[in-house]
Amino acid sequence: MAKIDMLLVYPKATKDSPVNLTPLSILYPGALFESQGKRVAYFDARYDPPELLDELIGEADEIGVSCFTGYQTGQAARILKHAKRLKPGIITGVGGHHARILPEQCLSEPFVDKVWRERVYGEHLFPYNERTKHMFARGDMQYFTSRGCPFPCTFCALTSPWKPKPIDELERELKIIHHDVGFDEISFSDPNIGFGVWKDDEGRNVRMDRVRRIQEIGRLMRDLGVRWDGNIRAPYLSPEMVEALVEASCFSIEIGCESGNDHFLRKVIRKGHGVKAICEAAQNVRGSGVSIMYSFIANMPRETPAMLRDTLDLIDWIVDTDPDARVSIYNYAPYPGSPMYEDALAGVDGYPRFEPPASMEGWGRLKLMQSPIYWIAGLNFRMDNTRKNFPGDDWRLIEPYVELARDKWQRRDVAEFPCDEVERLIEAQVQKRRAGDALMLAEAGV
């Protein structure tokens, strides 16, 4: 094997998710390092065997991991510690969201030599080549049409300027990838695909017609014969936008609803809109064939039981209004760098005072978003994932928990649920599915 200047590693992000998106968080930085003349190798822990990682570490001068706060952070720590044991002289680095929000804590780890603190690394480059082709060919295709979200939601630490990728550039890149790997679905993982205002290279404000932007993306998708999903804000889902999404071959879109209480949305979260925008979005999209994933957050600082009940009631209204609706309720995750994080640390209004972990592995042990309400809502309103995890006769394994979740939802009894049992079941199913996928990829030579 040739000498490696930089080994970039994508750790497993979860134990139980069936989603395997293209690991762009190592591919874009890899394109940047390659543009600097470095020899780069890539490793994806979801697919590649551990013995390959050991081999690559042996040939690498430097290793970098990308991780998001939570389970993946713990996995990243274990990979870097392993690298130091195998090769004490290797230079180790951490990038990704966790490194940006807690750079000093990451750098204090004895197994970390450097931290990539910046938000953007190589996202202006094309990360596809002969060395990365196999990483696009396996799993679920992911790409970006824009980056950033400027809205100051108090629970979020990801606020950044929005900037779209030029449509001709997007077209050139996706046509090259599609010609080689032939995907028929793609996830556009933009934080907000339709914002529409940015600064050009001269610092001037530019405003675009967001409906026209979706139409331009749709023309490309129709040319490729590809359907897509993405993320957008509820107020943007006007009748004109829904029509454009349908014409653009969009089959699924996610909106961050967060709460069903107007005061909480406007005054506490500072979402920028209220419940009315969510309701209008549901009314506008129903019957269109585009399925919306309505994403909520529960158990936040300053949220009262009455506010949470408003959220549950709004969800019932949504699924009655929009038959294609899917709903998730994530437990609030105290991410450093957000205003609400300070409320969690202080334990405002009776919120259980959050004690932040002091290490990457500590963050990895936290179940930041999963809770009884997460599983109860998921087993009620995310049949797409549940059916995917438990096909055919395997349905009998999860069916008792689905029935229990439905009963608890109806009774608004969302404080307790056998979460560990469900997590173990889903983890086993996902591992079985991944083993089957790996066998198919090996037989296909991918």
N, C-alpha and C positions, 0 to 999 in steps of 0.2 A: 504494500500500500504506500502511496506517495505521502510525503510529509504534509501535515495539515497545519496551517497557521491558526485557523479558528474553527472550532467545533461548536455548532449551535444546536441546542437540545430543547425540544418541546416536551415537558413533563406531562403526565396524565393530569387532566383538569378536574375530573370527577371519578368516582368509583362506579357510578350507576347511570350515567347519561348515555342514551343511544346515539347521540349526535357526535359525529367525527368530522368537524370542519377543517378545511385546509389550514395548516399552521402558519398563517401569514405573519405572526409575531416573531418568527425566526427567519422567514423567507425574505422579508423586506430588509432587515438588518444584514442578512447574508448578501443580498444584492449590493448593499452599500460597501461592505467589506471587500467583495469581489471587485467593485469598481476602483478600490484602492490598491488592487493588485494582490490581494491576499488569497491564499488557497483555503477554501471554505468547505466543510463537510457538515451534513445535517443528520440529526437523529430524532425520530418521533417515537416516544415511549409507548404510544398507543398501538403501534404496529411493529416496530423494529425489535429484534431479540436482544436480550441483555448482553449476550456475548459479543454482539456487534458494537455495543457501546464501549465495552472494555477494549476492544481492538482499536476503535477510533481514539479513545483517550490515550492509548499507548503511542499514537502517532501525532498527537496534537500538542502544539505549544500553548494553546489557550482554549478554554471551554466557557461558553456563556449559556445561561438558561433564561428563558422568558417565563414569567409567572404572574398570575392574577391572585390577589389576596384570598386566602382560603386554602382548600385542599391542595391546590397546585403548588402553593408556596412551600408546603411541607415536602412535597415530592421533589421540588427543585433543590431544597436543602440536602436531602438524602443523596441526590445525584452528585452534587458538588462535593460532599463529604466523601463519597465513594471515589470520585476522581482524585482527590487529595491522597487518599489511602493508596490507590494504585500508582499514582505518579506525583509524589510530593512537590515537585518543582513546577507543575502545571499552573498557569495563571487562571484564576477562576473569576467569573463575573456574573452579575444578576441584572436583568433588564425586565421590561414589562411594567404593568401597572403597580405592582407591589414595590418595585424598586423606586418608582417615582414618588410614591406617597410616604415611604419610610426609608429613604436612602441611607441615613446615618445608622439606623438600626441594622440594615442589611450589611453595611460595611463593617460593623462591629463584630460580625460573626467571624470566628477564627478560620473558617473555610472559604471566606469571600475576600478576594483581592481588589476588586473594582466593582463599581455600580454604574450602569447606564441610566442617568437621571432624566435625560431629555424625553419629551413626549413623542418625537418623530425621529425615526431612523430609517432612511432609505425609501420612504413611501412615495417619493417622486420617481422611483426607478421601476423597471419591469422585473419582477422577481422570478421569472420563468426561464429556465434553460435546461440543458441536458442533465445537469446535476440535481435539479429540483423537479424535473418532469414527473417522477414517480410519486412525489408528494401531492401533486395535483390530481394524479390518476386514481388515487385511492381515497376513500372516504367521501364526505359531502363537500361539493365545490363551494368555495367562499371567495368573495372578492369585494372591493370597495369602489363605489362611484363617487364618494365624497368622504371627508373626515371632519371630525369635530362636532361639538354641540355647545352653543354659547349660553344656554339657559341656566340660570343660577339656582336650580333646585337644591334645597338645603341638605338633602340626604346624599347628594352626589359629589364626588371628588374629581369628576372627569370633565369639568367645564373647560372648553377650549374653542378657539376661533373655527368657524366652519369654512371649508373650501372644497369646491367640486373638482373632480377630475375632468379635464376637457373631453367632450364626447368623442372626438376623433381618436384621442389617445386610448380611451376605454374600448372603443370599437376595434382598434388595431390589436390591442393586447388580448382581448377575449376571443377574437377570431383566430389568433395564433394558437391559444390554448385549446380552443374547441376543435380546431383542425386535428390536433394531436390526440386529445384524450376523449373527445366526443361526449361531454356532459349534456344532460337534458334538463337539469335543474341547477339553480345557483342561488346561494344566499348572499344578498348584498348586506354586509354587516356594518353599514354606516350607522353611527349613533342616531342620525336624523337625516334621512335621504332627501327631504324636501324643504330645508330651511330657506335657502335662496339668497342670502346676503353675505358678501365676503369682501376682502380687500385684495386688490390685484397687486402685481409686483411693484407698482409705484405707490402703493399705500392708499389708493383711491377706493372708495366704496363702490361696489358693483351689486346690482340687484337683478335677479332673473325671474322669469315667470316659472313658478314651480310646476304648474301643470304642463307647460311646454317641455320642461326638463324630463318629466316622466314620459311624455310622448316620444322624446328623442331616445330615451333608454328603451322604450317599447319597440321602436323601429328596429333597433339592434337585436332585441330578443326575438322578434319575429323572423328576422333574417337568419338567425342561428337555429330557430326552432326550439327555443329554450324558455321555460317558465321560471319565475323567480319569486323570492320573498324578501322582506326587508322591514325597516322600522320607520315610523313616521309619527308626527304629533296629531292628536285628535282634532284640533281645529282645522287642520289642513284637509281633512276628509270631507270636502264639499262634494255635492253631486257631480261637479265637473271633474274633480280629482278622482272620484270613484270610477267614473266613466273612462278616464285616462288610464287608470290602473288595470281595468278589465281589458282594454284595448292593448295594453302593454304586456299582456301575458303574466301579470302578477296573480299568483294564486293565494298568497298569504301575506299579511302585514301585521306587525306588532305595534301597539300603542301603549305607552306608559300611562296608565290611569292613576295608579298609586292609592287613591282614596275615593270613597263615595260621599265624603262630607265636604261641602263647599268651603266652609271656613278653614278647614284643615288644608285643603288644596291651595287656597289663595293666600292665607295669612301665615301658615306654619311651613308648609313645603315650598311655597312661592313657585308653584308650577307654571304660572302664567295663564292659566285658564281654570274654569270651574267645572262642575258636574254637567252643566248644560252642553258643553262641547263634546263630552263623552257620549251623552245621550243622542245628540245630533249625528255623531259619527256612526253610531249603531243603527240609527234609522236610515242614514244615507247608504250604508253598505249592504243592508239586508237584501237578500235576493240577487245580489250581484254576481255571486260565485266566488268572490274574494272572502276568504276566511280571516277574521281578525283574531289575533291573540291579545286579549285584554289583560295587561299585567298590573297587579296591585302589590302593595307593600302593607304589612300589618305589624302591629306591636311596636310602633315608633314612639320616641319621646314626645310628650304632650298630646298623644292620642288617647282619648277617653273611651271607655266601653261603648258609649252611645255612638261615637264617631265610627268605631269598628262595625257596629250593627248597621250603620248607614252604608258602609262598604258592602256588607253581605247582602243587604236589600237591593243595592244597585246591581250587584252581580245577578241576582235572580231576575231583575227587570231586563238586563242585557240578554240573558240566554232565552228569555221569553220573546224578546224583540227580534233578535238575530239568531236564527236556528243554526248558523254555521259558526257561532262564537266558540272560542276556546278561552279558558280563563286560568291564570296562575296567581296565587297569592304567596309572595315571598316574605319570609320573616325579615324584619329590618336588620341589616348588617351594618354595624358601626365602622365605616371606613374612615381612616384618618384623612384629614384634609378637607372634610366637609363641615359646614356649620353645625349640622345635627350631631356630628361626632362629639362636639364639645358638650351638648346636652346629655348625651349618653354617658360621658365620663362623669359629669356632675350629678347624674341621677335626678334630673328635674322632674317635678310633679309626680314623684313616686316611681319613676322608671328605675328598674334595677341597675344600680351603678355598674358601668362596664369597666372591667379590669383588663386593659389591653395586654396581650402576650408580649414577652420581651425577646422573642426569637422567631425566626422563620418557621421552625417546626412547631412552635406554639400556635402561630396563626393557622398552620395547616391542620391542627387538631380541632379547631373551632368549626362547628356546623353553622356557618354564618347566616344562611338563608332558609335552612330547612327546620321545620317545626311541625307540630300537629296540624296547624291550619294550612301549611304548605301541602301536606299529604292529603288532607281531607278535601281541599279544593281540587288538587290534581286528580284524585280518583273520581271526582264528580265531573270535572269539566275539561280534562285532558285525555280523552279516550284515544286520541291520535297516538300519544306516547305509550299509553297502557296497552293498547292493542298491538303496537309494534313490539313491545317487550314481551308480551304473552300471547303469541299467535297460536291458533289451533287449539289442541288439547291442553296446552299450557295455561289457558285462561282459567282453568279450575284452581290454579295455585293462588291467583290474585282475587278471584271472585268474592270470597268472604270479606276481604278488606274493602272491596268496592261497595258491597252492601252496607258494611259498617260505616263507611264514609258518607254514604247517602243519608243514612239515618241520622248521623251526627250533624250533618249540614242542615237538614230539615228542622232539627231541634235546636239549632244554633249552639250546639255543644262542641266547641272547637278548641277547647283547652287541652284535651288529652287524646292520644292516639298511639297505637303500637308502632311508632315510627321505625324503631330498630328492626322489627320483624319485616316490615315492608322494604326497608333499605337492603336487608340481606337477600330477600327474594329477588329484587330488581338487579342487584349486583351480580347474582348468580346467572340471571337471564342474559344480562349484557355481556358477561364473560363468555357465555356459551355462544352468543351471536358473534362476538368478535373472533372467537376461535374459528367459526365457520367462515367468516369473512376473510380471515388470514389464509385459510386453506384455499379458498377460491382465488385470492390474489397470487398465492404461490403457484397454483396451477396455471394461472394466466401469465406468470412471469413478471408481475408488477412488483 
